[in-house]
Amino acid sequence: MGHTVNGVTPDGQPYKEVFNPDGTLQGNSVERSTGAPITDSGHWQLVGDKMCITWETWQNGAIRCHKMLSLSDRLGWSNGDALSIS
């Protein structure tokens, strides 16, 4: 069983991501214009102090790496523009 992250996109849409121990990833959100559910899958890996994520279709399938931060009993990551905390 993986670790789940729930959040809200910059444009206000809720999302859920499940990071599985085998490096696979599942995501659920809603389409901004219609409110219809959307899903994607991909892979994640740790590279030094960064977590790198590649979705099959979201973010045009581009690899995105985020600096990982330990915040007391929580985990955070930053893409340089924003900080997310789980």
Helices and strands as residue ranges (DSSP letters): E 3-8, E 14-19, E 24-30, E 37-47, E 50-55, G 58-61, E 63-71, E 74-78, E 83-85
